[in-house]
Amino acid sequence: MAYIFEAQNLTKYFGANCIFEDLSFCLESGEKASLIGANGIGKTTLMNCLMGKESLDEGSIRLETGISIGYLEQIPAFSEDTTLIGIVMEVFSDIFAQRKRLAELEAIMSHASEESLEKALRQYGALRDAYERAGGFVCEAQTRKVLAGLGFKEADFERPFSGFSGGEKTRISLARILVRDHSILFLDEPTNHLDLDSIEWLENYIKAYRGAVLVISHDRYFLDQVTQTTFSFENRHIKRYKGNYSAFMVQKAQEDEALAHAYDKQQREIEKTEEYILKNKAGIKSKQARGRQTRLNRLERIEKPQEQLRFNMGNSNIHSRTGEKVLYLDKISFSFPDRPLFSNLEEEIRYTERVALLGPNGMGKTTLLKIILGQIQPQQGNVRFGARVKPAYFDQEHSNLNPEKTVMDEILDNYDLTIEEAKSLLARFLFRDDDLAKTIGSLSGGEQGRLSLLKLTLEKGNFLILDEPTNHLDINSRGAIEKYLQNYPGTLLMVSHDRFFVDAVADRILELDKGQLTSYIGNYSDYKQKKAELAKLKANQAEIQIQKKGSEVQTDKENRKNRSNERIVKAKLRDQVQTLEKEIQGLEQRLDEVTQELANPETYQNVDFELQQKLSKELEDIQIRLPQAYDEWTETISQLETL
């Protein structure tokens, strides 16, 4: 198999800290691969080195001739009034230059001499072929397609750059990559800031993409959908696994189990051999002991499997049990000055339900959570909690953390714990040693998320309200949250774009869309299946309506056609009547003239036999044709009267 991209013996240090060493991997044409590993291990650093944004200490990168790479970049500086469509179309500057040159050549050819025309035609043909290969004829349509897929509306296309949020600007940067047809795409967390519809659009886009893709993502559902190869980044090296994320997890578990078994077996053999050597090195079997020592010295030792530090949320505890009814929304309505969010929402959540609130971005999911928590007042309606309900809230913005405090002080100042108890708890959430003295403001998003989750468990609430709890967390940490929530004895209400997480935890989906809530029993997969069934049913009903309407339209068309045909026939008959009447009138007039001429004595005095014969023949013809014309006129009148 030919490789279009090869990284060979890459090494990178930050000071004395080795990020990766003697690392090698390659990509095949059209291959869709993921790069996975724990947070902080150096995945983004590696990708930056692959793209040339950071330097390597050792190693080389080889690209097949003509290969182009697209990667998620920092958007260049634009003036504040530059529009969305202008920012994305800017990546086609080479195509626009070709388009301009084509227009110039067309102008030259319009009044060129025969000699110069041939040269201009050759230039024009070659340039037009290059223009077509680069996507010149479809670049505007491709841009609109990608922007729509990433959740931008037609009205957004002419909005100035300054009016977009940070998340929207990240989507704009992603659009700038996707509109061009690159040989390889390097994508670092491409699903961040996308709603579910946009993520699913991106999945379909990448699956249909002809080039190769290397993606860093913590979205396991996304990785399962789009990848066929998994690169596991661990212990400063990369190992290739065939298959998507779920296939990798099965292979990795089997591999780890086999390695642990082989290590234990070898250690038992080594221990047994060392005992034999120690027992017999001075006796009659000393020769055998020395031989075994030689073999032992030459033995290739299996390295002890390293136990990774794992995020552990511990056991689920709640303050007390609630009643059967945990939450009731009574005709809740809320609007912003420029647009309504939802109206007359009614819903009930019961004890031990695990409810996921899903819907497109901007529909008001986080606003609804804040209304439930009393942080925002609804403009209409009431929120009622059941008996003994104690909510505990995870805020994706981590507003419950004081950025000025240290990690240790944040826990000690808010909970009745000893220093040792706090250290033990923080260690389970991967805060150890120097981490305890870090200020919260200096922590990464993932670290702040883990600290917020620790505080959530210490609240011992019996109704957890979670707003994007897996944001910024690595895959292992997400698995720890899933395990904790699966065993949680209380009630859950969560907002999340992590479909793998929702699949593992939720037993009911509430979809908030276009101002209304719709309930679906089951997890995310059940929800998608039900949505697909409803969409199919709706499509079938629409098809029936179309067929019915088509039948009605066809009948109407036939009626109109019949009426039209009738009008045409009538018009033709009227024309025929008029023609016959003119003919009859002409025949009668000519009959009188011929009769008079034949009765005139002068006709015979001149002895003009030819004239006499001609008049006689004409008289005979008129006498034959005139009755026929009358009959035809009568028949035509009769037909006209029947229509």
Sequence and secondary structure as in RCSB ss.txt:
>XXXX:A:sequence
MAYIFEAQNLTKYFGANCIFEDLSFCLESGEKASLIGANGIGKTTLMNCLMGKESLDEGSIRLETGISIGYLEQI
PAFSEDTTLIGIVMEVFSDIFAQRKRLAELEAIMSHASEESLEKALRQYGALRDAYERAGGFVCEAQTRKVLAGL
GFKEADFERPFSGFSGGEKTRISLARILVRDHSILFLDEPTNHLDLDSIEWLENYIKAYRGAVLVISHDRYFLDQ
VTQTTFSFENRHIKRYKGNYSAFMVQKAQEDEALAHAYDKQQREIEKTEEYILKNKAGIKSKQARGRQTRLNRLE
RIEKPQEQLRFNMGNSNIHSRTGEKVLYLDKISFSFPDRPLFSNLEEEIRYTERVALLGPNGMGKTTLLKIILGQ
IQPQQGNVRFGARVKPAYFDQEHSNLNPEKTVMDEILDNYDLTIEEAKSLLARFLFRDDDLAKTIGSLSGGEQGR
LSLLKLTLEKGNFLILDEPTNHLDINSRGAIEKYLQNYPGTLLMVSHDRFFVDAVADRILELDKGQLTSYIGNYS
DYKQKKAELAKLKANQAEIQIQKKGSEVQTDKENRKNRSNERIVKAKLRDQVQTLEKEIQGLEQRLDEVTQELAN
PETYQNVDFELQQKLSKELEDIQIRLPQAYDEWTETISQLETL
>XXXX:A:secstr
  EEEEEEEEEEEETTEEEEEEEEEEEETT EEEEE  TTSSHHHHHHHHTTSS  SEEEEEE TT  EEE    
    TT BHHHHHHGGGHHHHHHHHHHHHHHHHHHT  HHHHHHHHHHHHHHHHHHHHTTTTTHHHHHHHHHHHT
T  GGGTTSBGGGS HHHHHHHHHHHHHTS  SEEEEESTTTT  HHHHHHHHHHHHH SSEEEEE S HHHHHH
H SEEEEEETTEEEEEES HHHHHHHHHHHHHHHHHHHHHHHHHHHHHHHHHHHHTTSTTHHHHHHHHHHHHH  
                  SS   SEEEEEEEEEEEETTEEEEEEEEEEEETT EEEEE  TTSSHHHHHHHHTTS
S  SEEEEEE TT  EEEE TT TTS TTSBHHHHHHTTS   HHHHHHHHHHTT  GGGGGSBGGGS HHHHHH
HHHHHHHHHT SEEEEESTTTT  HHHHHHHHHHHHT  SEEEEE S HHHHHHH SEEEEEETTEEEEEES HH
HHHHHHHHHHHHHHHHHHHHHHHHHHHHHHHHHHHHHHHHHHHHHHHHHHHHHHHHHHHHHHHHHHHHHHHHHH 
THHHHTT HHHHHHHHHHHHHHHHHHHHHHHHHHHHHHHHHH 
